[in-house]
Amino acid sequence: MKQLSTIFVLVCLLAIGLFVALQRAHPRVSDRPENAGRSEVVFWHFWGGADRDVVDDVVQRFNASQEQFFVRSIAMPGNNLQAKLFLAIAGGDPPDLVNQDDPIVGDWGWRGIVQPLQDVCSPEELRALDEFLFPAAKQLGSFDETMYAVCNGLDVRALYYNLTALQKHGLQPPRSLEELTEIARIITPPGTLNPETFGYLPDARRLWAWGKVFGGDFFDFETSRVQLTDPAIVAAARWMAGFGNWYGADTINRFRQGDQSLPGKTFPLLPIQDQEVQGRYVMLMDGQWRVRDIDAFIDRRRQQGLAYPEFGVCALPAPAGGRVDAGWVNGNFFLIPKGAKNTPGAVAFMKYWIGLGDPEQAAITCAAGGWIPVSEEVVQTNVFQAFLDERPLFREFVRLAGSQNQTPIPVIPGAPMFKREVEKASATAMAKPDQSTEAILQEANTIIQRRLDKLGRRVGQ
């Protein structure tokens, strides 16, 4: 066993040495004649495809906007970014800036992998960020009352609906959870065998959203205690599990498997066949990026001279006593690694991207990427308002982004584990609706709390 440990350490040291050697084999761009005199900012990100073009554009605009810094962006999709970042920090040559979208701010801040903004920003810059950012954006980047990350784009979930299909059934969009439930039962009556369409089906991963809508809180920051047995969260999980009682867990599983067989990343709210006006769902929770799918679908139907259904979007309907405009939010954010060599350049680029000091240019980026701004100042620019006029469904997501009731997964050490266990418990409750939902959540609560306690300290925000 000792020999294996020695081999493992040697392999890690060799990997670190190779990584550092590769980094040093590529001189900083600022050493090249065309960038002489500039201080280079090495920026790692995860974007690919069309989104990478948007990133490259904002980098080019920043580089052209001033002569002090030059950003070199490096795309590292998948898991490569995190693994290489840890190696780079260990080897003493990390990037100056990284972009992430996983719930790692609490873990990385606690472990000292990234620097708190108070160490790299002036007090004036911190105050400006506090005034500029939406509440959800500030929550995403803060751990233990300290900001570690600057959010540069928000992801919000809302309820999409096929208005044409609803009206075909003599129905209107739901204004409450009770109406949503009734619509689901009317379109797909309980006990329906092999349904081709569901009015609505909850996704086990979205207890994070429905728990907030019902009025629950998953974590108490004052006491550092997990709260999966909050009565509101239990009620939300029971409501979700109730669909398994109506239709049978096997029927729902078969239907979900049919979603996976759709070509590419087809949005299952959309009709597949050209003459159809109804997809696999009439109502479906999803994020703002689906607006692009709906617009493309409508454009294609128009070009073919075919009729198309009308779609709408609304906030997740709340039950009596629940929260209005509530839900789960996540997003993308910048972090400055430990050992970064050009923190002033990294801060300047972060501010430029989000629009602090120049909201109009940030609006260009958000409109090009179909991204939700992190500040109302950017939302109100002429550029972004024009974007919203062209994509009216997007407006609801932007409105919700500013709500105090849109909150992320608790930003604490252990958040990725917290996320996995909650979603696993939710999936179990939906797959076994005959079992006690509260007991399932209690078991998950115990597992999560035990693992958080093992971190050896109180976690708070």
C-alpha positions as a printed Julia matrix, in Angstrom:
461×3 Matrix{Float64}:
   0.0    0.0     0.0
   2.87   2.36    0.88
   4.51   1.61   -2.49
   1.29   2.47   -4.33
   1.03   5.76   -2.45
   4.61   6.62   -3.4
   3.89   5.86   -7.06
   0.75   8.02   -6.93
   2.7   10.97   -5.49
   5.41  10.59   -8.15
   2.82  10.51  -10.92
   1.2   13.69   -9.56
   4.59  15.43   -9.35
   5.41  14.4   -12.91
   2.01  15.69  -14.1
   2.55  19.01  -12.35
   6.06  19.31  -13.81
   4.81  18.53  -17.31
   1.98  21.03  -17.0
   4.29  23.81  -15.82
   6.75  23.01  -18.6
   4.0   23.23  -21.2
   2.82  26.53  -19.75
   6.32  27.98  -19.89
   6.83  26.7   -23.43
   4.24  29.24  -24.59
   5.44  32.77  -23.82
   2.94  35.35  -22.65
   1.21  37.12  -25.51
   2.34  40.46  -24.1
   5.92  39.47  -25.03
   4.98  39.57  -28.71
   5.63  42.77  -30.68
   1.97  43.49  -31.44
   1.18  43.54  -27.71
   4.38  45.09  -26.39
   3.88  47.09  -23.22
   0.63  45.39  -22.28
   0.1   43.23  -19.23
  -1.42  39.9   -20.22
  -4.48  38.39  -18.53
  -4.74  34.61  -18.97
  -8.43  33.67  -18.95
  -9.73  30.09  -18.79
 -13.36  29.31  -19.61
 -15.63  26.37  -20.48
 -17.62  27.71  -23.44
 -17.7   26.04  -26.83
 -19.65  26.25  -30.09
 -21.52  29.46  -30.83
 -21.04  30.63  -27.23
 -17.28  30.55  -27.71
 -17.66  33.05  -30.56
 -19.46  35.39  -28.16
 -16.65  35.03  -25.62
 -14.01  35.7   -28.28
 -15.92  38.82  -29.32
 -16.07  40.34  -25.82
 -12.36  39.56  -25.36
 -11.52  41.32  -28.62
 -13.66  44.33  -27.67
 -11.97  44.58  -24.28
  -8.51  44.36  -25.84
  -9.42  47.12  -28.28
 -10.92  49.34  -25.57
  -7.66  50.11  -23.74
  -3.89  49.68  -23.99
  -2.97  48.53  -20.49
  -4.11  44.87  -20.56
  -4.41  42.11  -23.14
  -6.68  39.11  -22.43
  -5.75  35.71  -23.83
  -8.74  33.37  -23.59
  -8.32  29.59  -23.44
 -11.33  27.26  -23.8
 -11.32  24.19  -21.55
 -14.68  22.42  -21.88
 -15.84  19.54  -19.71
 -13.91  18.53  -16.59
 -10.57  19.65  -17.97
 -10.83  23.13  -16.49
 -11.05  22.11  -12.83
  -8.38  19.41  -13.03
  -5.93  21.64  -14.9
  -6.65  24.57  -12.61
  -5.68  22.58   -9.52
  -2.51  21.38  -11.25
  -1.67  24.92  -12.33
  -2.11  26.3    -8.8
   0.03  23.49   -7.38
   2.67  24.21  -10.02
   2.72  27.93   -9.27
   1.47  29.09  -12.67
  -2.34  29.48  -12.56
  -4.39  31.58  -14.96
  -5.36  35.06  -13.86
  -9.09  34.45  -14.26
 -11.43  31.47  -14.65
 -15.13  31.16  -15.39
 -17.27  28.45  -13.8
 -20.94  27.46  -13.52
 -20.88  24.67  -10.9
 -21.76  25.3    -7.21
 -18.1   25.42   -6.12
 -17.72  28.97   -4.74
 -18.08  27.86   -1.11
 -15.68  24.92   -1.53
 -13.01  26.84   -3.43
 -13.25  29.91   -1.21
 -13.04  27.85    1.98
 -10.06  25.85    0.69
  -8.18  28.96   -0.44
  -8.16  27.95   -4.1
  -9.53  31.35   -5.12
  -8.99  34.81   -3.69
 -11.68  36.89   -1.95
 -12.49  40.0    -3.94
 -11.63  42.2    -0.97
  -7.99  41.21   -1.57
  -7.98  42.25   -5.24
 -10.6   45.03   -5.47
 -10.67  48.47   -3.9
 -13.37  49.34   -1.33
 -14.93  51.61   -3.97
 -15.1   48.74   -6.47
 -16.71  46.46   -3.88
 -19.35  49.07   -3.05
 -20.03  49.6    -6.75
 -20.49  45.84   -7.29
 -22.84  45.63   -4.31
 -25.04  48.38   -5.76
 -24.8   47.12   -9.34
 -25.6   43.4    -9.05
 -28.98  41.7    -8.76
 -29.5   40.0    -5.34
 -29.25  36.54   -6.92
 -25.95  37.45   -8.59
 -24.49  38.59   -5.26
 -25.64  35.39   -3.54
 -24.05  33.2    -6.2
 -20.66  34.78   -5.64
 -20.62  35.11   -1.83
 -19.6   32.72    0.93
 -19.3   33.47    4.65
 -20.25  37.13    4.1
 -17.35  37.5     1.66
 -17.57  37.86   -2.11
 -15.32  35.44   -3.97
 -16.87  35.5    -7.43
 -18.37  38.0    -9.85
 -21.45  36.62  -11.57
 -21.52  37.47  -15.29
 -24.74  35.74  -16.35
 -27.83  34.33  -14.62
 -29.84  31.21  -15.43
 -33.49  31.32  -14.34
 -36.22  28.66  -14.61
 -39.83  29.47  -15.38
 -42.92  27.7   -16.73
 -43.23  27.5   -20.51
 -46.67  26.74  -21.9
 -48.24  26.04  -25.27
 -51.09  28.57  -25.26
 -52.67  27.11  -28.41
 -52.86  23.65  -26.83
 -54.27  25.04  -23.58
 -56.99  26.93  -25.43
 -57.8   23.79  -27.42
 -58.77  22.26  -24.06
 -60.64  25.4   -23.01
 -57.91  26.35  -20.53
 -55.79  29.4   -19.7
 -52.23  29.61  -18.3
 -52.07  28.75  -14.59
 -51.99  31.53  -12.0
 -51.57  29.25   -8.98
 -50.21  25.82   -8.18
 -53.75  24.53   -7.78
 -54.56  25.65  -11.34
 -51.36  24.06  -12.67
 -52.27  20.78  -10.99
 -55.82  20.85  -12.33
 -54.65  21.63  -15.88
 -52.21  18.7   -15.74
 -55.02  16.36  -14.66
 -57.42  17.6   -17.35
 -54.96  17.24  -20.23
 -53.66  13.86  -19.04
 -56.23  12.26  -16.71
 -54.8   10.07  -13.92
 -54.6    6.44  -14.93
 -54.0    7.21  -18.63
 -52.15   4.3   -20.21
 -49.22   5.08  -22.56
 -49.92   8.83  -22.79
 -48.51  10.64  -25.81
 -48.66  14.04  -24.09
 -48.5   15.22  -20.52
 -50.0   18.46  -19.35
 -47.13  18.78  -16.88
 -44.62  16.48  -15.19
 -42.25  17.63  -12.43
 -38.54  16.92  -12.8
 -36.89  15.36   -9.75
 -33.92  17.74  -10.12
 -36.19  20.74   -9.64
 -37.1   20.3    -5.99
 -34.67  23.19   -5.55
 -37.14  25.41   -7.39
 -40.43  24.04   -6.09
 -39.19  23.95   -2.49
 -38.59  27.71   -2.68
 -41.94  28.3    -4.4
 -43.73  26.42   -1.62
 -42.02  28.73    0.9
 -39.19  26.49    2.14
 -35.5   27.07    2.82
 -32.99  24.25    2.37
 -30.34  25.58    4.77
 -30.29  27.76    7.88
 -27.18  29.93    7.71
 -27.57  31.09   11.31
 -27.38  27.58   12.75
 -25.56  25.86    9.85
 -28.27  23.19    9.72
 -29.75  21.41    6.73
 -33.54  21.79    6.51
 -34.89  19.19    4.07
 -37.69  18.45    6.53
 -38.93  22.05    6.4
 -42.72  21.49    6.08
 -42.82  23.54    2.88
 -40.09  21.44    1.24
 -41.79  18.23    2.32
 -45.06  19.55    0.84
 -43.31  20.38   -2.43
 -41.76  16.91   -2.63
 -45.12  15.27   -1.85
 -46.78  17.29   -4.61
 -44.1   16.17   -7.06
 -44.38  12.55   -5.93
 -48.15  12.75   -6.35
 -47.75  12.53  -10.12
 -46.35   9.02   -9.62
 -49.55   8.08   -7.78
 -51.71   9.41  -10.6
 -49.9    7.84  -13.53
 -47.62   5.18  -12.05
 -43.85   5.49  -11.73
 -43.28   3.01  -14.59
 -45.47   5.02  -16.97
 -43.57   8.21  -16.12
 -40.18   6.49  -16.52
 -41.13   5.14  -19.96
 -42.32   8.56  -21.02
 -39.12  10.21  -19.79
 -37.09   7.67  -21.76
 -39.01   8.79  -24.83
 -37.74  12.32  -24.19
 -34.19  11.01  -24.37
 -34.83   9.47  -27.78
 -35.69  12.83  -29.35
 -33.14  13.98  -31.96
 -30.35  16.18  -30.67
 -31.38  18.52  -27.88
 -34.96  18.94  -29.05
 -37.11  20.93  -26.63
 -39.97  18.48  -25.87
 -42.5   21.31  -25.55
 -42.24  21.72  -29.34
 -44.25  19.6   -31.81
 -42.11  17.15  -33.76
 -44.23  16.62  -36.88
 -44.8   19.6   -39.2
 -48.61  19.54  -38.96
 -48.78  19.1   -35.18
 -49.5   21.94  -32.75
 -48.72  20.05  -29.55
 -45.48  18.47  -28.32
 -44.84  15.88  -25.64
 -45.73  18.45  -22.98
 -48.16  21.33  -22.82
 -46.35  22.98  -19.87
 -42.71  22.51  -18.95
 -40.22  24.14  -16.56
 -36.94  25.18  -18.23
 -34.46  28.01  -18.58
 -34.24  31.12  -20.74
 -32.02  29.41  -23.33
 -35.12  27.59  -24.65
 -36.43  30.9   -26.02
 -33.88  30.47  -28.8
 -35.3   27.0   -29.58
 -38.86  28.34  -29.75
 -37.83  31.23  -32.01
 -36.02  28.85  -34.36
 -39.05  26.55  -34.45
 -41.41  29.42  -35.32
 -39.02  30.75  -37.99
 -38.84  27.32  -39.62
 -42.63  26.94  -39.65
 -43.01  30.41  -41.17
 -40.49  29.66  -43.89
 -42.42  26.5   -44.74
 -45.74  28.33  -44.73
 -47.04  26.2   -41.88
 -49.18  27.16  -38.9
 -47.47  27.23  -35.54
 -48.75  27.3   -31.95
 -48.44  30.33  -29.7
 -46.19  29.95  -26.68
 -45.94  31.82  -23.4
 -43.93  31.8   -20.2
 -44.77  32.7   -16.59
 -43.28  32.46  -13.11
 -43.65  29.11  -11.35
 -47.18  29.22   -9.88
 -47.18  29.27   -6.09
 -49.57  27.49   -3.71
 -51.52  29.42   -1.1
 -48.99  30.82    1.37
 -46.08  30.2    -1.0
 -43.57  32.64   -2.5
 -44.33  34.73   -5.57
 -41.71  34.95   -8.34
 -39.62  32.33   -6.55
 -37.34  29.62   -7.78
 -33.82  28.29   -8.16
 -31.21  30.38   -9.95
 -27.68  29.59  -11.04
 -25.28  31.15  -13.51
 -21.73  31.75  -14.68
 -19.16  33.57  -12.6
 -15.56  34.76  -12.6
 -13.01  33.7    -9.98
  -9.4   34.79   -9.46
  -7.21  31.8    -8.5
  -4.67  31.77   -5.73
  -1.32  32.84   -7.14
  -2.76  34.77  -10.11
  -0.12  37.18  -11.42
  -2.31  39.87  -12.98
  -5.19  40.56  -10.62
  -5.63  44.21  -11.75
  -6.13  43.04  -15.32
  -8.5   40.28  -14.22
 -10.61  42.78  -12.26
 -10.67  45.2   -15.19
 -11.89  42.47  -17.55
 -14.58  41.27  -15.12
 -15.91  44.81  -14.74
 -15.9   45.31  -18.51
 -17.78  42.05  -19.18
 -20.61  42.68  -16.69
 -20.96  46.34  -17.68
 -19.84  48.04  -14.47
 -19.1   51.52  -15.81
 -20.34  50.74  -19.34
 -23.71  48.91  -19.35
 -24.21  49.32  -23.11
 -21.24  47.14  -24.05
 -22.36  44.46  -21.58
 -25.77  44.54  -23.26
 -24.07  43.7   -26.58
 -22.57  40.57  -25.01
 -25.82  39.47  -23.33
 -27.86  40.01  -26.5
 -25.34  38.09  -28.62
 -25.28  35.14  -26.23
 -28.94  35.19  -25.19
 -27.77  35.64  -21.59
 -29.55  37.3   -18.67
 -27.65  40.39  -17.44
 -26.58  40.55  -13.81
 -27.74  44.14  -13.34
 -30.85  46.21  -13.98
 -28.59  48.9   -15.46
 -27.71  46.57  -18.33
 -31.33  45.45  -18.73
 -32.46  49.05  -19.21
 -29.98  49.86  -22.01
 -31.32  50.53  -25.5
 -29.37  47.56  -26.84
 -30.89  45.04  -24.47
 -34.39  46.5   -24.65
 -34.22  46.08  -28.44
 -33.18  42.46  -27.89
 -36.2   41.92  -25.6
 -38.55  43.52  -28.15
 -37.42  40.87  -30.64
 -37.77  38.04  -28.08
 -40.73  38.86  -25.83
 -40.65  35.47  -24.06
 -37.24  36.44  -22.68
 -38.73  39.35  -20.7
 -40.24  37.15  -18.01
 -36.89  35.53  -17.24
 -35.22  38.92  -16.96
 -37.99  40.16  -14.66
 -37.59  37.11  -12.44
 -33.8   37.56  -12.3
 -34.33  40.66  -10.17
 -36.62  38.94   -7.65
 -35.46  38.53   -4.05
 -37.09  35.08   -4.14
 -34.74  33.68   -6.78
 -31.99  31.92   -4.82
 -29.14  29.5    -5.6
 -28.1   26.24   -3.99
 -26.64  27.23   -0.58
 -23.15  28.65   -1.17
 -21.25  26.57    1.39
 -18.43  24.04    1.42
 -19.95  20.75    0.32
 -22.53  22.36   -1.98
 -21.95  19.89   -4.88
 -22.61  16.98   -2.51
 -25.64  18.83   -1.07
 -27.01  19.2    -4.6
 -26.52  15.53   -5.49
 -28.15  14.21   -2.31
 -31.2   16.48   -2.57
 -31.8   15.47   -6.18
 -31.29  11.79   -5.36
 -33.81  12.0    -2.52
 -36.29  13.8    -4.76
 -35.9   11.13   -7.46
 -36.47   8.4    -4.85
 -39.63  10.09   -3.58
 -41.0   10.36   -7.12
 -40.06   6.78   -8.02
 -41.6    5.39   -4.8
 -44.69   7.53   -4.16
 -46.08   4.88   -1.78
 -43.2    5.48    0.66
 -43.03   8.31    3.2
 -41.7   11.41    1.48
 -40.75  12.93    4.83
 -38.77   9.82    5.79
 -36.86   9.9     2.5
 -35.99  13.57    3.01
 -35.07  12.96    6.65
 -32.59  10.28    5.62
 -31.03  12.61    3.05
 -30.98  15.41    5.64
 -29.0   13.19    8.03
 -26.5   12.18    5.34
 -25.88  15.75    4.22
 -25.59  17.16    7.75
 -23.15  14.44    8.77
 -20.92  15.16    5.77
 -21.04  18.91    6.35
 -20.16  18.41   10.01
 -17.11  16.41    8.96
 -15.71  19.5     7.3
 -14.79  20.48   10.83
 -16.19  23.99   11.03
 -19.39  25.99   10.98
 -20.41  27.07    7.51
 -22.3   30.31    7.16
 -22.94  33.17    4.79
